[in-house]
Amino acid sequence: MFLMFLSGLANINLLFFHPAGALFDELPWAILIGGFIIRRRRWQELSRGEFCHSYSTGISYLEKLPLPAFLRSHRKIYTVVEPVLCFIASMIFGIFVSVAVARFFALSAVALAIYQQALYDAKLEADLDKLDLLIQSEVDSETVKIFTDSQSNQEERFFDNSTGTSTGVDINLSRQIEKLRAKQKSKAQGSEQV
């Protein structure tokens, strides 16, 4: 609809100014038909059972080119190369065809760069969140391991090794209290005999 609005603005006859009306009349229809064709192709891929996230932005055709490794890392093909190529194509389009449509394509290239950078930032945040969860799960597993190992070794621990302050309920608490009383009685009896 926006493109049809631009087409209507561009086809206004102002005194001696007559823009290339055929280009502006056909461009919105070409983009609309192209959109329907792409949508049908995606639906056919989905019907064939090809897996793809419904929120996927797709894979660039530039991924198939033998580009250097620094352009392949950190989604630079999407965040830098594609917007720059779209901007250069808009300049060439403006020189040979129409300046108004070239400006629209240049604006689209800037919007593409902003969108792809936002996607990259969101993906980076998701990856960092996964890393944080991985670290937290390691800490949690170590905590669980400490408490499960301490329960198996509780018979070896006595109150003599601690300050005597209870830090929680122990499974063998009554048995340890009895052992402590027995030690105290034996020490008391030993001191009476001396």
C-alpha positions as CSV (number, residue, x, y, z in Angstrom):
1,M,0.0,0.0,0.0
2,F,2.8,2.4,0.8
3,L,4.4,1.7,-2.6
4,M,1.1,2.4,-4.3
5,F,0.9,5.7,-2.3
6,L,4.4,6.6,-3.6
7,S,3.3,5.6,-7.1
8,G,0.3,8.0,-6.9
9,L,2.5,10.8,-5.6
10,A,5.1,10.3,-8.4
11,N,2.4,10.3,-11.1
12,I,1.0,13.7,-10.2
13,N,1.5,15.9,-13.2
14,L,3.1,19.2,-12.1
15,L,3.3,21.7,-14.9
16,F,6.2,20.6,-16.9
17,F,7.4,17.7,-14.7
18,H,6.4,14.3,-16.0
19,P,8.2,11.4,-14.2
20,A,8.6,7.9,-15.6
21,G,5.1,6.8,-14.8
22,A,5.3,3.3,-16.1
23,L,8.0,2.4,-13.6
24,F,6.1,3.7,-10.7
25,D,2.9,2.1,-11.8
26,E,4.4,-1.4,-12.2
27,L,6.8,-1.5,-9.3
28,P,4.2,-2.0,-6.5
29,W,2.6,-4.8,-8.5
30,A,5.9,-6.5,-9.2
31,I,6.8,-6.4,-5.5
32,L,3.4,-7.7,-4.5
33,I,3.5,-10.6,-7.0
34,G,7.1,-11.4,-5.9
35,G,5.9,-11.5,-2.3
36,F,3.2,-14.0,-3.2
37,I,5.6,-16.2,-5.1
38,I,8.1,-16.2,-2.2
39,R,5.3,-17.0,0.2
40,R,4.1,-19.9,-1.9
41,R,7.6,-21.3,-2.1
42,R,8.0,-21.2,1.7
43,W,4.6,-22.9,2.1
44,Q,5.7,-25.6,-0.3
45,E,8.9,-26.2,1.6
46,L,6.9,-26.4,4.8
47,S,4.5,-28.9,3.2
48,R,7.4,-31.0,2.1
49,G,8.6,-31.3,5.7
50,E,11.7,-29.1,5.4
51,F,12.5,-27.8,8.9
52,C,12.8,-24.1,9.4
53,H,11.8,-21.9,12.3
54,S,8.7,-19.9,11.6
55,Y,10.6,-16.8,12.9
56,S,13.7,-17.5,10.7
57,T,14.9,-14.7,8.5
58,G,16.2,-17.1,6.0
59,I,19.7,-17.9,4.7
60,S,21.4,-15.4,2.4
61,Y,22.5,-16.4,-1.1
62,L,25.8,-14.8,-0.3
63,E,26.5,-17.7,2.1
64,K,27.2,-19.8,-0.9
65,L,29.9,-17.5,-2.2
66,P,33.5,-18.2,-1.2
67,L,33.9,-15.1,1.0
68,P,36.7,-14.5,3.5
69,A,36.4,-15.9,7.0
70,F,36.1,-12.5,8.6
71,L,33.0,-11.8,6.6
72,R,31.4,-15.1,7.6
73,S,31.9,-14.6,11.4
74,H,29.4,-12.8,13.6
75,R,26.7,-12.6,10.9
76,K,28.7,-9.9,9.0
77,I,27.2,-11.1,5.8
78,Y,23.8,-10.1,7.1
79,T,24.7,-7.0,9.1
80,V,27.2,-5.4,6.8
81,V,27.6,-7.0,3.3
82,E,23.9,-7.3,2.3
83,P,22.9,-3.7,3.4
84,V,26.0,-2.3,1.6
85,L,25.2,-4.2,-1.5
86,C,21.6,-3.0,-1.4
87,F,22.8,0.5,-1.0
88,I,25.2,0.3,-3.9
89,A,22.5,-1.3,-6.0
90,S,20.2,1.6,-5.1
91,M,22.8,4.1,-6.3
92,I,23.3,2.3,-9.6
93,F,19.5,2.2,-9.9
94,G,19.3,5.9,-9.3
95,I,21.9,6.7,-11.9
96,F,20.3,4.7,-14.7
97,V,16.6,4.4,-13.9
98,S,14.9,6.6,-11.2
99,V,16.2,8.7,-8.4
100,A,13.0,8.5,-6.4
101,V,12.9,4.7,-6.4
102,A,16.6,4.6,-5.7
103,R,16.0,6.7,-2.6
104,F,13.4,4.2,-1.5
105,F,15.8,1.3,-2.0
106,A,18.6,3.2,-0.1
107,L,16.1,3.8,2.8
108,S,15.3,0.1,2.6
109,A,19.0,-0.8,2.8
110,V,19.4,1.3,6.0
111,A,16.3,-0.3,7.5
112,L,17.8,-3.7,6.6
113,A,21.0,-2.9,8.4
114,I,19.2,-1.8,11.5
115,Y,16.9,-4.9,11.5
116,Q,19.8,-7.3,11.0
117,Q,21.8,-5.6,13.7
118,A,18.8,-6.0,16.1
119,L,18.6,-9.7,15.2
120,Y,22.3,-10.1,15.8
121,D,22.0,-8.4,19.2
122,A,19.1,-10.6,20.1
123,K,20.9,-13.7,19.1
124,L,24.0,-12.6,21.1
125,E,21.9,-12.0,24.2
126,A,20.3,-15.4,23.8
127,D,23.7,-17.1,23.5
128,L,25.0,-15.2,26.6
129,D,21.9,-16.2,28.5
130,K,22.5,-19.9,27.6
131,L,26.1,-19.5,28.7
132,D,24.9,-18.0,32.0
133,L,22.5,-20.9,32.5
134,L,25.3,-23.4,31.7
135,I,27.5,-21.8,34.4
136,Q,24.6,-21.7,36.9
137,S,23.8,-25.4,36.2
138,E,27.4,-26.3,36.9
139,V,27.3,-24.4,40.2
140,D,24.0,-26.1,41.1
141,S,25.3,-29.5,40.3
142,E,28.3,-28.9,42.5
143,T,26.0,-27.8,45.3
144,V,23.9,-31.0,44.9
145,K,27.1,-33.1,44.8
146,I,28.4,-31.5,48.0
147,F,25.2,-32.3,49.9
148,T,24.7,-35.8,48.5
149,D,28.4,-36.6,49.4
150,S,28.0,-35.2,52.9
151,Q,25.0,-37.3,53.6
152,S,27.0,-40.5,52.8
153,N,29.9,-39.3,55.0
154,Q,27.8,-38.2,57.9
155,E,28.7,-41.1,60.1
156,E,32.3,-39.9,60.1
157,R,31.4,-36.4,61.2
158,F,31.1,-35.7,64.9
159,F,30.4,-32.6,67.0
160,D,34.0,-32.6,68.0
161,N,35.0,-31.4,64.6
162,S,32.7,-28.5,64.7
163,T,32.0,-25.5,66.9
164,G,29.1,-27.2,68.5
165,T,26.5,-25.0,66.8
166,S,23.8,-26.7,65.0
167,T,23.4,-25.6,61.4
168,G,20.4,-27.8,60.5
169,V,18.7,-31.1,61.1
170,D,21.0,-34.1,60.6
171,I,19.8,-37.5,59.7
172,N,21.9,-39.2,62.3
173,L,21.6,-36.4,64.9
174,S,20.3,-38.6,67.8
175,R,23.1,-41.2,67.2
176,Q,25.7,-38.4,67.2
177,I,24.3,-37.0,70.4
178,E,24.5,-40.4,72.1
179,K,28.1,-40.8,70.9
180,L,29.0,-37.4,72.3
181,R,27.3,-38.2,75.7
182,A,29.2,-41.5,75.8
183,K,32.5,-39.7,75.2
184,Q,31.7,-37.2,77.8
185,K,30.9,-40.0,80.3
186,S,34.1,-41.8,79.5
187,K,36.1,-38.6,80.0
188,A,34.3,-37.9,83.3
189,Q,34.9,-41.5,84.5
190,G,38.6,-41.3,83.4
191,S,39.1,-38.0,85.3
192,E,37.4,-39.5,88.5
193,Q,39.8,-42.5,88.4
194,V,42.8,-40.3,88.2
